[in-house]
Amino acid sequence: MTSFADAALAATARMRAVFPPTPCARNDFLSEKFGAEIWLKREDLSPVRSYKIRGAFNAMRKVRAADPDQVQFVCASAGNHAQGVAYACRHFGVRGTIFMPITTPQQKIHKTRTFGGDAIEVRLTGDYFDETLAAAQGYCAEVGGHFLAPFDDDDVIEGQASVSVELLDQLGRAPDMVILPVGGGGLSAGARRYLSEVAPEVALRLVEPEGGASLTAALRAGAPETLARVDNFVDGASVARIGARTFAALVGTDPHHVLVAPEDRICVTLLEMLNIEGIVLEPAGALAVDVLPALAGEIAGKTVVCVTSGGNFDFERLPEVKERAQRYSGLKKYFILRLPQRPGALRDFLEMLGPKDDIARFEYLKKSARNFGSVLIGIETDDASNFQHLFGRLDARGFVYQDITHNPTLAEFLV
């Protein structure tokens, strides 16, 4: 019986007919920052700017080998899986029907159609992914197609293992640690199965977005659980329920080796990689880099590979990313100020601002107040400590205010 490692090696070799290995390069900036040898496995530089092409290609290849008459493939996806399936459909000359939510950004729809060309049809169905998935599976049964799951498929897991095959070959040795993002678990399941056979000494650290920590929930419960709520900001890794097959490969993982990344902190990492390194990552693609500070004491002096799993970033999201990064870093705050309704009150407030404090938002919330008015104010600055001085001056002058920067309910309606 062929071992998983042998199957992963064979799958990797087959991929060379479609695309070359993605780069695995030492990053000098991160290496110096953390006193370690930090390498980036650049899945953001695959033909579809994510690793999803690997699993889609491998699964489609194996289905075709077992049943050459199968020429109809169906999937449901709002992002990277759709693009990988589209690319594979055109390569194999088969028909693909790709169901995407109506709310999918036009950039992702356009890229999917570009990769698939005449080989695919995109159907926009449902406001939520569950509706899209149900429509795709119903259509697949109706036409007798093959449903290509994004992660919970043995052949997809085998295909994603090619990331680990390549990085070991490119390094020429086993690293001390590999850091991987986790969504549905296909990439991490493939890595764990492959590395456990060929390089069991490699430590794995897995990273989930805080708003979609389905592996953490599954490890706590001992089986996959469906999260009651998912934050879709990290859309490439925010999954409500980890796959059954992927969890079977990940069961037994030390819960302390699964890290959770807050969405706002990921925004800081995205901007840092863009502004300092010129590397465009999507939120899921930044997960492995984002947790390096939390692992700093553990990785010092060691060789670490971070898998940057995707770079499908829509730059229309950049203002939101900047906003969230500033709030997380303490460089931007919103507060509601109770301002006396008298001449000179606004001037008194403005005189308390420091030289680096800039007003980014100013809006009266109660225009009919007789004695006092509530004002929504947003302030940007260049040093988080500036706010301590500002609030100290406000307190000394008796101004009444409420910091709502991290109040999710108020921020959702007002900011």
C-alpha positions as CSV (number, residue, x, y, z in Angstrom):
1,M,0.0,0.0,0.0
2,T,1.3,3.4,-1.0
3,S,2.2,5.6,2.0
4,F,0.7,9.1,2.3
5,A,4.2,10.6,1.8
6,D,4.7,8.6,-1.4
7,A,1.3,9.7,-2.7
8,A,2.1,13.4,-1.8
9,L,5.4,13.1,-3.6
10,A,3.7,11.7,-6.7
11,A,1.1,14.4,-6.6
12,T,3.7,17.1,-6.3
13,A,5.6,15.7,-9.4
14,R,2.3,15.8,-11.4
15,M,1.9,19.5,-10.6
16,R,5.0,20.4,-12.4
17,A,3.1,20.1,-15.6
18,V,0.9,23.0,-14.5
19,F,3.1,25.3,-12.4
20,P,6.6,25.4,-10.9
21,P,7.2,25.3,-7.1
22,T,6.3,28.4,-5.3
23,P,9.3,30.3,-3.8
24,C,10.5,29.5,-0.3
25,A,12.9,32.4,0.6
26,R,14.5,33.7,3.7
27,N,13.0,37.0,4.9
28,D,15.8,39.2,6.2
29,F,13.4,41.7,7.9
30,L,11.6,39.1,9.9
31,S,14.8,37.1,10.6
32,E,16.5,40.1,12.1
33,K,13.3,41.2,14.0
34,F,13.0,37.8,15.8
35,G,16.6,36.6,15.9
36,A,15.8,33.5,13.9
37,E,16.0,32.1,10.3
38,I,12.5,33.0,9.1
39,W,11.5,31.6,5.7
40,L,8.4,32.4,3.8
41,K,6.7,29.7,1.7
42,R,5.1,32.0,-0.8
43,E,1.7,30.4,-1.8
44,D,0.6,33.9,-2.6
45,L,2.7,33.5,-5.7
46,S,1.0,30.4,-7.2
47,P,-0.8,30.9,-10.5
48,V,-4.1,31.7,-8.6
49,R,-2.3,33.4,-5.7
50,S,-3.2,30.7,-3.2
51,Y,-2.4,27.1,-2.4
52,K,-5.9,26.0,-3.4
53,I,-4.9,25.2,-6.9
54,R,-3.0,22.2,-5.5
55,G,-5.9,20.4,-3.9
56,A,-8.2,21.2,-6.8
57,F,-5.7,19.9,-9.4
58,N,-4.9,16.7,-7.5
59,A,-8.5,15.8,-6.8
60,M,-9.6,16.5,-10.4
61,R,-6.7,14.5,-11.8
62,K,-7.6,11.5,-9.7
63,V,-11.3,11.6,-10.5
64,R,-10.4,11.8,-14.2
65,A,-8.0,8.9,-13.9
66,A,-10.7,6.7,-12.2
67,D,-13.5,7.9,-14.5
68,P,-12.4,9.4,-17.8
69,D,-16.1,10.0,-18.7
70,Q,-16.5,12.4,-15.8
71,V,-16.4,15.8,-17.4
72,Q,-18.7,17.8,-15.1
73,F,-17.3,19.3,-11.9
74,V,-19.2,21.5,-9.4
75,C,-18.0,23.5,-6.4
76,A,-19.3,26.2,-4.1
77,S,-16.8,28.9,-3.0
78,A,-16.6,32.6,-2.4
79,G,-12.9,32.9,-3.1
80,N,-9.7,30.9,-3.5
81,H,-11.2,27.4,-4.0
82,A,-13.3,28.8,-6.9
83,Q,-10.2,30.1,-8.6
84,G,-8.3,26.8,-8.1
85,V,-11.2,24.8,-9.5
86,A,-11.6,27.2,-12.5
87,Y,-7.9,26.9,-13.3
88,A,-7.9,23.1,-13.1
89,C,-11.1,22.8,-15.3
90,R,-9.4,24.7,-18.1
91,H,-6.2,22.6,-17.7
92,F,-8.1,19.3,-18.0
93,G,-10.6,20.5,-20.6
94,V,-13.6,19.7,-18.4
95,R,-16.7,21.7,-17.6
96,G,-17.0,23.4,-14.2
97,T,-20.0,25.1,-12.6
98,I,-18.9,27.3,-9.8
99,F,-21.5,28.5,-7.4
100,M,-20.7,31.8,-5.5
101,P,-22.7,33.9,-3.1
102,I,-24.4,36.9,-4.6
103,T,-22.4,39.0,-2.2
104,T,-19.1,37.9,-3.6
105,P,-16.8,40.8,-4.5
106,Q,-16.7,41.5,-8.3
107,Q,-12.9,41.1,-8.2
108,K,-13.1,37.5,-7.1
109,I,-15.8,36.7,-9.7
110,H,-13.7,38.3,-12.4
111,K,-10.6,36.4,-11.5
112,T,-12.5,33.1,-11.4
113,R,-13.9,33.7,-14.8
114,T,-10.5,34.7,-16.1
115,F,-8.8,31.5,-14.8
116,G,-11.6,29.2,-16.1
117,G,-12.4,30.9,-19.4
118,D,-14.9,29.0,-21.5
119,A,-14.5,25.9,-19.4
120,I,-16.5,27.2,-16.5
121,E,-19.8,28.9,-15.6
122,V,-20.2,31.0,-12.6
123,R,-23.6,31.0,-10.9
124,L,-24.4,33.6,-8.2
125,T,-26.8,32.1,-5.7
126,G,-27.7,32.9,-2.1
127,D,-26.8,35.7,0.2
128,Y,-25.1,33.3,2.6
129,F,-22.6,30.5,1.8
130,D,-24.9,27.8,3.3
131,E,-27.5,28.7,0.6
132,T,-24.9,28.7,-2.1
133,L,-23.6,25.3,-0.9
134,A,-27.0,23.7,-0.9
135,A,-27.7,25.0,-4.4
136,A,-24.4,23.7,-5.7
137,Q,-24.9,20.2,-4.2
138,G,-28.5,20.0,-5.5
139,Y,-27.3,21.0,-9.0
140,C,-24.4,18.5,-8.8
141,A,-26.8,15.6,-8.0
142,E,-29.1,16.7,-10.8
143,V,-26.5,16.7,-13.6
144,G,-24.5,13.8,-12.2
145,G,-21.4,15.8,-11.7
146,H,-18.5,15.5,-9.2
147,F,-18.7,17.8,-6.3
148,L,-15.2,19.1,-5.5
149,A,-15.1,20.0,-1.8
150,P,-12.7,22.8,-0.7
151,F,-10.9,20.9,2.1
152,D,-12.8,17.8,3.4
153,D,-11.6,15.5,0.7
154,D,-8.8,13.0,0.9
155,D,-7.4,13.9,-2.6
156,V,-7.6,17.6,-1.7
157,I,-5.6,17.0,1.5
158,E,-3.1,15.0,-0.5
159,G,-2.7,17.8,-3.0
160,Q,-2.2,20.4,-0.2
161,A,0.6,18.3,1.2
162,S,2.7,19.3,-1.8
163,V,3.4,22.6,0.0
164,S,5.3,20.6,2.6
165,V,7.0,18.5,0.0
166,E,8.3,21.6,-1.8
167,L,9.5,23.4,1.3
168,L,11.6,20.5,2.6
169,D,13.2,20.2,-0.9
170,Q,13.8,23.9,-1.2
171,L,15.4,24.2,2.3
172,G,17.5,21.1,1.8
173,R,16.8,20.1,5.4
174,A,14.0,20.0,7.9
175,P,13.2,23.3,9.6
176,D,12.7,23.5,13.3
177,M,9.2,24.7,12.9
178,V,6.5,25.2,10.3
179,I,3.7,27.7,10.9
180,L,0.4,27.2,9.0
181,P,-2.9,28.8,8.8
182,V,-6.0,26.8,9.5
183,G,-9.5,27.2,7.9
184,G,-11.2,24.0,7.0
185,G,-8.0,22.1,7.7
186,G,-6.9,20.8,4.3
187,L,-3.5,22.5,4.3
188,S,-2.7,21.7,7.9
189,A,-3.9,18.1,7.6
190,G,-1.8,17.5,4.6
191,A,1.3,19.0,6.3
192,R,0.8,17.0,9.5
193,R,0.4,13.7,7.7
194,Y,3.4,14.3,5.4
195,L,5.8,15.7,8.0
196,S,4.9,13.0,10.6
197,E,6.2,10.4,8.1
198,V,9.3,12.1,6.6
199,A,10.3,14.7,9.2
200,P,8.6,14.0,12.6
201,E,11.1,16.3,14.4
202,V,9.5,19.4,12.8
203,A,7.3,21.3,15.2
204,L,4.0,22.5,13.8
205,R,2.1,25.6,14.9
206,L,-1.3,26.2,13.6
207,V,-3.1,29.6,13.4
208,E,-6.8,30.4,13.3
209,P,-8.6,33.7,13.1
210,E,-10.2,34.6,16.3
211,G,-13.6,34.9,14.6
212,G,-13.4,31.4,13.1
213,A,-11.5,29.2,15.5
214,S,-13.2,25.9,14.4
215,L,-10.1,23.7,15.2
216,T,-9.9,25.1,18.7
217,A,-13.5,24.3,19.2
218,A,-13.1,20.8,17.8
219,L,-10.1,20.0,20.0
220,R,-12.0,21.2,23.0
221,A,-15.0,19.0,22.2
222,G,-13.1,16.0,20.8
223,A,-15.0,16.3,17.5
224,P,-15.9,18.9,14.9
225,E,-18.4,21.5,16.2
226,T,-20.3,24.2,14.3
227,L,-19.5,27.7,15.5
228,A,-22.5,29.7,16.4
229,R,-21.0,32.8,14.8
230,V,-18.2,33.5,12.4
231,D,-16.4,36.7,11.6
232,N,-15.8,36.6,7.8
233,F,-13.1,39.3,7.7
234,V,-10.4,36.5,7.3
235,D,-12.5,35.1,4.5
236,G,-9.9,32.6,3.4
237,A,-9.8,30.9,6.8
238,S,-13.0,31.7,8.6
239,V,-14.8,28.4,8.6
240,A,-17.7,27.5,10.9
241,R,-16.9,23.8,11.1
242,I,-13.6,22.1,10.5
243,G,-13.8,19.1,8.1
244,A,-14.3,15.5,9.5
245,R,-11.5,14.2,7.4
246,T,-9.2,17.0,8.1
247,F,-9.9,16.8,11.9
248,A,-9.1,13.1,11.8
249,A,-5.6,14.0,10.6
250,L,-5.3,16.8,13.2
251,V,-6.8,15.0,16.2
252,G,-4.3,14.8,19.0
253,T,-2.8,18.2,18.2
254,D,-1.7,19.9,21.4
255,P,-4.2,22.7,21.9
256,H,-1.3,24.9,23.0
257,H,0.1,24.6,19.5
258,V,-3.0,26.1,18.0
259,L,-2.8,29.9,18.2
260,V,-5.7,32.4,17.6
261,A,-5.1,35.7,15.8
262,P,-7.4,38.7,16.4
263,E,-8.7,40.2,13.2
264,D,-7.5,43.7,14.0
265,R,-4.0,42.5,14.8
266,I,-3.9,40.7,11.4
267,C,-4.5,44.1,9.8
268,V,-1.3,45.5,11.5
269,T,0.6,42.5,10.0
270,L,-0.9,43.1,6.5
271,L,0.2,46.7,6.5
272,E,3.6,45.9,7.8
273,M,4.2,43.3,5.1
274,L,2.9,45.6,2.5
275,N,4.7,48.8,3.5
276,I,8.0,47.3,4.6
277,E,8.4,44.2,2.4
278,G,6.1,45.0,-0.5
279,I,4.3,41.7,-0.1
280,V,0.6,41.7,-0.8
281,L,-1.2,39.2,1.4
282,E,-4.8,38.5,2.1
283,P,-5.9,38.3,5.7
284,A,-5.6,34.4,5.7
285,G,-2.2,34.7,4.1
286,A,-0.9,36.8,6.9
287,L,-1.9,34.4,9.7
288,A,1.4,32.6,10.0
289,V,3.4,35.8,10.1
290,D,1.0,37.4,12.5
291,V,1.8,35.0,15.4
292,L,5.6,35.3,15.2
293,P,5.7,37.8,18.2
294,A,3.7,35.3,20.3
295,L,6.3,32.7,19.5
296,A,9.4,34.9,19.8
297,G,10.8,33.2,22.8
298,E,10.3,29.8,21.3
299,I,11.8,30.5,17.8
300,A,14.9,32.5,18.7
301,G,17.9,31.0,16.9
302,K,15.8,28.5,15.0
303,T,14.8,27.9,11.4
304,V,11.1,28.6,10.9
305,V,8.9,28.4,7.8
306,C,5.8,30.6,7.6
307,V,3.3,29.5,4.9
308,T,1.8,32.7,3.4
309,S,-1.2,30.9,2.1
310,G,-2.7,33.5,-0.2
311,G,-2.5,37.0,-1.8
312,N,-5.9,37.6,-3.2
313,F,-6.4,41.0,-1.6
314,D,-8.9,43.4,-2.8
315,F,-7.4,46.9,-2.4
316,E,-10.9,48.3,-1.9
317,R,-10.5,46.8,1.6
318,L,-7.3,48.8,2.3
319,P,-9.1,51.7,4.1
320,E,-10.8,49.2,6.4
321,V,-7.5,47.4,7.1
322,K,-5.8,50.7,7.9
323,E,-8.7,51.7,10.2
324,R,-8.6,48.4,12.1
325,A,-4.8,48.4,12.4
326,Q,-4.7,51.9,13.8
327,R,-7.4,51.1,16.4
328,Y,-5.6,47.9,17.4
329,S,-2.2,49.8,17.7
330,G,-3.8,52.5,19.8
331,L,-3.2,55.2,17.2
332,K,-6.8,56.0,16.5
333,K,-9.6,56.3,19.0
334,Y,-13.3,57.2,18.9
335,F,-15.1,58.8,21.8
336,I,-18.3,60.6,22.6
337,L,-17.8,64.0,24.1
338,R,-20.4,65.9,26.1
339,L,-19.8,69.4,24.9
340,P,-21.4,72.4,26.6
341,Q,-23.6,74.4,24.3
342,R,-21.9,77.8,24.8
343,P,-19.7,80.0,22.7
344,G,-16.1,79.0,22.9
345,A,-16.7,75.4,24.1
346,L,-15.4,73.9,20.9
347,R,-12.4,76.1,20.9
348,D,-11.6,75.1,24.5
349,F,-11.6,71.4,23.3
350,L,-9.5,72.0,20.2
351,E,-6.8,73.8,22.3
352,M,-6.3,70.6,24.3
353,L,-5.3,68.6,21.3
354,G,-1.6,67.9,21.0
355,P,0.6,68.8,17.9
356,K,0.2,65.3,16.5
357,D,-3.4,64.8,17.3
358,D,-5.6,65.0,14.1
359,I,-9.4,65.0,14.0
360,A,-10.6,62.3,11.6
361,R,-14.3,62.4,12.6
362,F,-16.5,65.1,14.1
363,E,-20.2,64.8,14.2
364,Y,-22.9,66.2,16.5
365,L,-25.2,63.4,17.6
366,K,-27.8,65.5,19.5
367,K,-28.4,68.7,17.6
368,S,-31.5,69.7,19.7
369,A,-29.8,69.6,23.2
370,R,-30.3,72.9,25.1
371,N,-27.3,72.8,27.5
372,F,-25.0,70.1,26.3
373,G,-24.5,68.3,23.0
374,S,-23.0,64.8,22.4
375,V,-20.3,64.8,19.8
376,L,-18.7,61.8,18.1
377,I,-15.0,62.4,17.7
378,G,-12.3,60.4,16.0
379,I,-8.7,61.2,16.7
380,E,-5.6,59.9,14.9
381,T,-2.1,60.3,16.3
382,D,1.4,59.0,15.8
383,D,2.0,57.6,19.3
384,A,-0.5,55.7,21.5
385,S,0.7,57.5,24.6
386,N,-0.6,60.8,23.2
387,F,-4.1,59.7,24.2
388,Q,-3.1,59.4,27.8
389,H,-2.0,63.1,27.8
390,L,-5.2,64.2,25.9
391,F,-7.5,62.4,28.3
392,G,-5.6,63.8,31.2
393,R,-6.2,67.3,29.9
394,L,-9.9,66.6,29.3
395,D,-10.2,65.2,32.9
396,A,-8.5,68.2,34.4
397,R,-10.9,70.6,32.6
398,G,-14.0,68.6,33.6
399,F,-15.0,67.4,30.2
400,V,-17.2,64.3,30.2
401,Y,-16.4,61.7,27.5
402,Q,-16.7,58.0,26.8
403,D,-14.1,56.0,24.8
404,I,-16.0,53.7,22.4
405,T,-13.1,52.5,20.3
406,H,-13.5,48.9,21.4
407,N,-17.2,48.9,22.1
408,P,-18.4,46.7,19.3
409,T,-22.1,47.7,19.5
410,L,-21.5,51.4,19.5
411,A,-18.7,51.2,16.9
412,E,-20.8,49.2,14.6
413,F,-23.5,51.9,14.5
414,L,-21.4,55.0,14.8
415,V,-18.0,54.4,13.3
